């Protein structure tokens, strides 16, 4: 079975462009207007999907963590719970943003961090559900999400191969629509810890699963390399301004960077082209000029037996190729040839 996943109107396979997910996360800071602007930016910059994160905060965190002090430039509340609630969207906001995404022609979905959030996204008819790196070992949640039948995209930051294998083995018997993303859980991630070669490992280990990259680096080159290695889903955080308050803005892509990413990925797909090595029409002019053919080394008479001394190799390359030299030696000319005349098989007896 060829690896494939369908998200909304897009079917992603080895032969398609990269499916680019613009991860808004909570870079909207709880402001619906800002979230809408980010969705529109993602669409205008060429992304295929915009994504949020959904949590049932009181069910997700221990009371101690929920009530712990959380202050500083990136805080939206006095406690961690207040901070998380301040940036959490509900049904009204999700439906509004789904409408904006539909209007602008991109998909819209979210990461589910708990069982209630899976239900929330499923009831809204999300075209996909993302599972965060932190839940890769949360097989009960993975299985619960898989049973919805909604395509799943899973990040693998902070995981060993056995963790990834366990997650895939949990999901695939329940849901064949799966993409697994190489990810490094560092914010930002520097080039030396991206380990893009894992993409090749995933492709070999999971031949029926679409493979991708969830990149937390601040550049776009790694995503282009990832595509060349076989990644077909690329997720990058996005923002309107990297200097805004919030823990994710500083490693997110602004509009211009996102457009560079999308364009670079599309060029990479075109550049990889066809794996079959063949002569291309575009190469013909250069081949005519640079390639060689077999010609008469001097004036040759009819009835003469060809030797290596009577055959020369010269440009342009519009005749018999030099690899045929051995087949001509010892053959008899049926007609005379002037020096530099092309030798044709029809000339020979």
N, C-alpha and C positions, 0 to 999 in steps of 0.2 A: 504494500500500500504506500503510495507516494505521500510524503508529509504535506499536510494542508491544514489550515484553520481559516474559518470564515467569521469575520467580525462585521456585522452590518452588511453593507453591500460589497465588502472587500474580501476576496479569497486570496490568502497568502500562501505561496508555494516557493519552491526553489527557483522558479523561473520568473518571479515577479519582482518589482521594485521593493525596497524596504518599506514596511509599514511603520510610519513614524508616529509615536504616541507622545503628545505634549503633556507632560505631567505637571499639572497646576498645583496639585497637592493642596496645601493651605497657604500658598502664596497670595491668595486673595484676602487674607487677613480677616475673614468674616464679612467682607464687603461684597454684596451681590453685584453691584455695578462694576467693581474691579474684576470679579470673576468673569462677568460677561465680556469685558474688554479683553481678558486673557484668552477666552474661547475664540473670539473674533481674530485676535492676533495669531493664534495657532492656525486657524483656517487660512488666513491671508498669507501666512508664511509657508503654506504647503503641507502642513501636518495632516495626517489621516484621521487622527482622533485627539480629543482633549480629555483629560482624566482628573478626577478628584480623589479624595480619600474619605471613607465613611467609617465612623466609629460610634458605638454606643458607649460613651465614656464611662458612665457609672458601672456598667456591667464589665467593662474591659479592664479597669484598673482596680487595684486594691484600695481600700479606704485611705491607707497611709499614703500611697502614691498620689491619689486623687486630691488629698488635702494638704500635700506637701507644699511649702512655700516655693513660688516660682516668680522670680523677679528679674529685671534686667531689660535691655533694649528690645529683646525679641519676645517679651511676655505680653500677653493680652489679658492677664488677670493676676491677682495676688497669689493664687494657688495654681498648681498644675491643672487641677480639674477646671477651675474658672477659665484658665487659658484655653484648654481644649474645647470647652463649650462655646467660647467666644468665636472660634473659627470653624465650628461645626454647622453644616447646612442640613436642612430638613427637606421634606417632600416638596414644599412650595419652591424652594430655591433649585432643587434638582430638576423639577419639571420645567422651570423657566429656562435653565441652562441647556437642558435637552432640546428645547425648542429653538434656542439660539444656534446650537450645533446643527440641528436639522436645516435651519434656514441658511447656514453658511456652507453646508455640504460636507460636514465631517461627522464622525461618530463621537459619542459621548458615553463614558462609563466611569467606573470608580474602583478603588481598592476596598475590599471588605476586610475589616480587622476582627470580626466576631460573628457569631451565628445570627444575631438580630440584624446586623448590617447586610449579611447575605440575603436574608428575607426581604429587607428593604429594597435592595437593588433588583432582586428578582421580580418583586411586585411592580416595579417601575418599568420592567421590560428592557433592562440594560442589555446591549448587544454582546457584552463581555464582562467578566469580573476579573480583576487583578488580585493576586495574592502576594502579599509582601514577603520579603526575605525572612522577617521575624517569624512568619507562620509556616516556613518550609517544613519544620518538624512537627507542626500542629496538624497531624494527620486526621484527627476528628473534624477539624474545620475544613481541611482540604476535601475530605470525602463529602461533607455536607454541601459544600459549594459545587462539587462535581455532580452531585445528584440532581441539581437544578437543570442540567442539560445545557446550561449557558457556557460558551467557550471560556476557558480559563487561561490566564497569562500569569506565570509564576516566576518570581525573582529568586535568585539563589545566593544572595550575599551571605557571608559568614557561615558557609556550609562546606562540609566535606562531600566527596562523591557519594558516599553511602547515604547521606541525607537526601541528596538529589534523587538518587535511585529509589529510595523509599517513597518519596513524594510522587514520583512518576508512577510507580507501581500502585500507589493508592488511587490516583486519579484515572489512569487509562482504562481499567476495567469498568469504570462508571461513566466515563466521558472521553471520547476520542479527540475532542476539540481542545487541544492543549498546545501551548507555546511555553518553552522553558528558556529563561533569559540568564545568561552569564551576568553576574553582578558582583561588585566589591562594595561591602558595606562601610565605606569611608566617605566623608563629606567635607571637602571634595576628595575624589580618588586621583592620585597622581599616576602617571603612565606606568611606573614600575610595579604597581599593584593591580593593574587592570586584568592581567592574565588572559588576554584575548585568545590565546591558544586553546583555552578550555572550550571555546565554541566548537572547534574541531573534535574535541573529546566528546562533547554532547551529541554532535551529529553522528558520530560513529556508535556511541552507546545507545542512542534513541533514534533509530532510522525512520520511525513513523511520526516523529514529533518535530514541529517547527521550532527552530532555535533562534535566539536573538540576544540582544544586549540591553541591559538597563545601566546606562552610564552616568556616573556622578562626577565625571571629569568636566573641566570648564571649557574644553575645546571640542572640535568636531572630527579631527583626524581619526581618532580611535573608532568612531562609528563607521567610517569609510573602510578602515581595515577590517572591522568586524563583518561588514557585508561581503568583502572579498573572501573571508574565511567561511562564509555560509550563513551569517545571521540575516534573518529576514524580518525581524521585528526590532525596532530601535526605540527605546524609551529615553527621553531626556526631560529634565525639569526645565520649566520655562517661567520667565518673569518679565514684567515691563521695565524693571529697573533693578540691577544687581545691588544697588546701595540701599534698598528699602529694608526696614526692620523685618526680621523673621529669620529663622534658622536655615532656610533653604535658598534664599535669594542669591547668596554670594556664589553658588556653584551652578546657578540656572542660566539658561540661554535666553538672551533678549531676542527681539524680533529679527534683527539682521543676522544674528548667529544661527537662528533656527532656519532661516531661508538658505543660508550657506550650507547647513547640514542637509536639508532636503535636496538641494541642487547637487551637492557633492555625491550623495547616495545615488541619485538618478544617473549621473555621469559614470559612476562606478559600475552600475548594472550594464550600461551601454558598452563600457570599456571591456568588461569581462566577456561579453559577446558569446560566440558559439564555441563549445569545447572541441569541435571537430576541426583539425588543422586542414586547411584547404587554400587554394589560390583564389584570391578575391578579385572581383572586377576592378576595384580601385587600385590594385597593384599592377595591372597590366602595363600602363605607360612606363613605370620604373623598370619592370622586367624586360620590356622591349629594349630599353636603353642599356641596362646593366648586365643582363644575362648573356650567355654565349651560345653559339651554334657551331656546327661542323661545316667547314667550307674547303674548297680546293686550295691547297697550299701554293700551287702554281698552275700554269696551264696544263690540263690533263687531256689525253687523247682517248678516243673511243677504243675499247678493248683493253685498256690499261688496268692492271690489277692494283687495287688500293693498298698502300702501306701507311705506316704511321708518319712517314716523311711526306706523303702526298696529301695529308689531311691536316688542316689547321683549325684552331679554336679561336673564334673571334665574335665580337658583338656587331650588330644587334642580335638579340635572342629571338629571332623569328624563324628559326629552322630547327633541325635535329639537335637535341641536347647532347652535350659532351659525354654523358654516361653511355651513349650508344656507340662510342668510338670503337670498342672491341668488336662490335657486330659488323662494322664496315670493313675492317682490315681483312684483306683476302678476297673481297668481292670485286667483280669486274664491271667497269663502266660501260654502259650501253651507248653513251653519247659523249662527245667532248665537253669539258667544262673549262671556262676561263678562271684565272686566279681570282679567289674570293667569291666565286659562285657558290651558292648553297648546295650542299649535297643532299639529294632527296632519295628516298628508297626506290622511287620509280626510275631513277637513273641507273640502278644497279641490276646486274644479272645474278 
